[in-house]
């Protein structure tokens, strides 16, 4: 089996019918979960038309330590830091994260952190076309429903580049009726501070701040730390009126970033772009970064819910 088209290696895995089969693997991180209190988080994915897939979601707190959550999934209700299952060809799934088991059944406290996802595929086409999404809900307080993409490890083609880079940017509005929030997930192997800068409609720098130290990738948990805040909590000077550009800069340290725009009862995920201060860096540069997948996907693949069907 050739998995190179999916930016993956070939792995062995137990088959439901017995024996050993071969799979391709793609993996990535949802930078932020919010489960419990007024927030709800669900993760949706469907198996492609090209074959069945194995799905494995692991939950981590903001420091990168494992996080146990109550959830519902195709396997039913569970309390665990890991949910895994198999989807038949074209079968959809919806995993709902409820909150900490100690907060059941009201789940009146919000748990935050990240979700690491691994997808086991029977061929490179299935891995290249599987596309999960995470959704936030804030009902009944606000009718917000937000969809955010996964930040992939590595890259799948010349078009779809890696989900980690050293500097990111987004365009937003923050005033009396609008506000922006953001998440920085560390893709570095060391604890890092990230610089946030805001530029007004003329391109002038009008505010700058830094995140707290965000833990780097841990060889023990195979996960990095994550930090989420309102933009106004990091930038101490007044934010400009009207549209602005905001950047997150890790220097030599990589991250993945998400931005959300809120306005009254409306909310949207903002487009996040690769950015750089170097005039010699090309748009293809993010695909040339060291691939973390070799570190984060185990060399020995574990069985997922009985193994993939033939």
N, C-alpha and C positions, 0 to 999 in steps of 0.2 A: 504494500500500500504506500502511495506517495502522498504525504500530507503537506508538502512544501507550498502548495497553492494557498493553503490556509495559514501559512506562517507557523506551522506546527511540526512536531516530530511524530513518529509512529510509536504507539504504546500498546502493550498487551493488557487485556482485560478479561475477566471471567465471562462466559456466555451463560445465559439462562438455561440453555439446553445442555450445558456441560462443556468442558474443554476451555480452550483459550482462543480469543479472537484478537483483532487488531483495531485500534481506533486512532483518530486524530483528536487533538485537544486544543480548544481555545479558552482563554480565561481573561478575567478583568474584574474591575472593582466598581461598585456603586458607592460614590464618595460619602453619602450621608443617608442614614435611616432615622426616622422619627416615629416611634411606636409607643402609644399610650398617651394619657392626658387627652388633649384635643386633637392630637395628630394620629393619623393612620398611614401605614406604608404597605403597599402591595407590589409584588414583582410578577410580571407577566412574560411568558415566552411560549412559543409554539414550535413543535418539531417541523423542520422544513419538509417539502414534498420529496426531497431526495433521500430521506431516511429517518429512522428513529434516533433519538439522542438521550444521553444520560445527563441529568442536571444535578449540580451540587452547589448549594448556597451555604456559606459560613458567615457567622455574625461576629463582629468585633466592636468593642467600645472605643471612644475617641483616643485612648492611649495605645490602641492596637492589641489589647488583651481580649481573649475570647469572651463573648457575651451570650448568655443563655436567654432565649426569648420564647414565649408562648406563640405558636403559629398554627395556621391551618394551611394544608397543602393537599396535593393529590393523595398523600398518605394518610390524611385525616389530621386531627389535632395532636400537637406534640409540644413538649418543653425541651429545647435543645439549643446548642450553639451551631448546629448543622442540620440542614434539611436536604435530602437527596431522593431522587425518583427518576423513573424512566418514562419518556413520552414516545408513543407510537408515531409513525409518520402522519403529519398534519394534525396531531393532537395538541390542543392548547392547554395552558396551565395558569393558575393564579394562586400565588402564595401570599397570605395575609399575615403581617407581623402585628401582634396584639399588644405586647409589652412584657415586663418582667413577671415571671411566675409568682413572685412574692406580692405583686400588686393585683393579682386576680381576685375576683372577677371584674372589678371596676376598672382596673388599669388606669388609675388616676394620675400616675406619674409618667412623664415622657422619657423614654430611653433613646439615646442617640448613639451613633457610631457609623460603621461601614459594613458593606456586604461584599464578600469575595465570591465570585461565581466561576465555576468550571463547567464546561460543556464537552461531553464525550460524543464523538460523531463517527459514523461508519465510513465516512469518506470526506475528502477535502471540501467538496461542494457543500455538504451539509454544514460543516464548520464555518465556511465562508458566508453562508446565508442565514445562520441563526442570529436573531436580533432581539435580545431581551430589553425590557424597559422597566423602570421603577416609577411608581406613582405615589405622590403625597396627597392626603386629604385632610382638611381642617374643619370638617363639619361637626356639629351644626353651627359653630361660631361664624365661619365664613364659608362660602361655597367654592373654596379654592380646590382645584384639582390640577396637579402639576406633574408632568411627565419629564423625567430626566434620563439621558442615555447612559450606557455603561462606558467606563474608561477601559479600553482594551489593553491588555499586555501585548507588546510586540505590534506587528502590522501584518495585514493579510494580502496586500497587493500594492502596486505603485500608486493607487488612488487612495486607499484607506490607510492612513498613517497611524502611528502609535498614539496612545492616550496619555503619554507622559512627555513633559517638556519643561524647560527652565523658566520660560516667561509666557504669560497668557494675557489676553485682553478681552474686554467686553464693553458694550455701549449701553448706558442706562440713564435713568432720570431719578433724582432723589430730591423731593421738595415737600411741601405741606401735605400733599395727597399721594405722593409716590415714595417708595423706599426700595432699596436693593439689599439683598442678603447674598452671602457667598460662602463657599466651602473650599478649603485647601486640603488635599490629601497628599501626604508626603510619599514621594516615589524615590526618596534618597535612602541610602544605607546608614546615614547619620542623622541625629536630631538637628533640625534646621529651623531658622527664622526666615519668614518670607516678607518682602517689602511690598506694600500696597501703595500705589500712586494714582492720583486722580488729576485729569487734565480737563480744562473747560472747553467751551465751544471754539475758542481761538487756538487751542493746542498748548496753552500755558499750564504749567504745573501749579496746582492750587492747593494740594494737600498730599500728605504722605504719612504713613504709619507702618507698623510692623505687627505681625501675628505673634502670639506667644511661641515658645519653642515647641515644635511639633515632633514627636518621636519618629525616628526613621524606621526602616524595615527591620523587623526582628527575625532572626533565624529560628527562634523558638516558636513563635506564633505564625510565621510566614506572612506577616501583615505589618503595615505602617500605621502611623497615627493620623488623625483627621481633626480639623478645626472648622467650626462654622460660626458665623456672627453676622450681625447687620453691618453694612459698610460704615455707618455712622459710629459704630463702636470702636472701629480701628482708626478712622480718620478723625482727629480731634478738632481740626479747623472746620468752619462751615463748608458744606458741600456746595458747589456752584449751582446757580439757578439754570434750569433747562438741561439739555442733553450734555453728557460728559463721557469721557473715556476713562476706564479704570484698568490698571495692569496689576498683575501679581508676579513678582520677580524673585526667583530663588537663587540668583547668582549662578553658581555652578551646580546647584542642587535641583533635581527634577521634582515636579509635582503634577497632580491632576486637579483641575479647578472646575467649579460649577457656579453659575450666577443665576439668581432668581429676581424677577421684577414684580413688585406688588403695587396695586393701585385700587384702593377701596375693596370692592368685591371681586376684582379681577387679579389674576396672577399669571405669569408666564415664565418659562425658562428662557434665558437669554443665550444667544449664540456666543460661544467662546472660541476665540481665534488663537492660533499660534502667533507669537510676537517675538521680536528680537531687537536689540539695539545695534546689532552688527550689520553693516551694509553688505558684507560678503556672505552672509548666511542665506542659503536658498530655501525655497518653500519645501523642498524634499528633505531638509535636514532632520526633522523630527523622526523620520523613518530610519535614520542612521544611528540613533542613540543605542547604547548597550541594551540588549533585550533582557528584561527581568524575568521573562517566562521560564527560562532555564533554571532560575533560582527558585521560583515560586510554585511551579508545578512539580509534584513529587516524581522521582524517577520510577517508583513502584506505585502504579495506579491502583487505588482501592476499589472494591466492588461497590457498585451503585444499585441498590434496590434489586438485587438478584441478577444484575448484569443485563446488557443490551440483548434484545432478541435478534435472531438472525434475519 
